[in-house]
Amino acid sequence: MPIGDWQFWVVSLAAVGGVLVLVKQFKPVRKHRKTQLTISARERDDA
């Protein structure tokens, strides 16, 4: 590996960036939302 070559580092960083973009695309997104659990319906009396 040509560790002293600057082109090696540019291409390596581009490859790592591409992998990060791909991982971000396929990672499931979890949205944490607060929901209001209220019951506002009236009880039915015609049983």
Sequence and secondary structure as in RCSB ss.txt:
>XXXX:A:sequence
MPIGDWQFWVVSLAAVGGVLVLVKQFKPVRKHRKTQLTISARERDDA
>XXXX:A:secstr
  TT HHHHHHHHHHHHHHHHHHHHHS                    
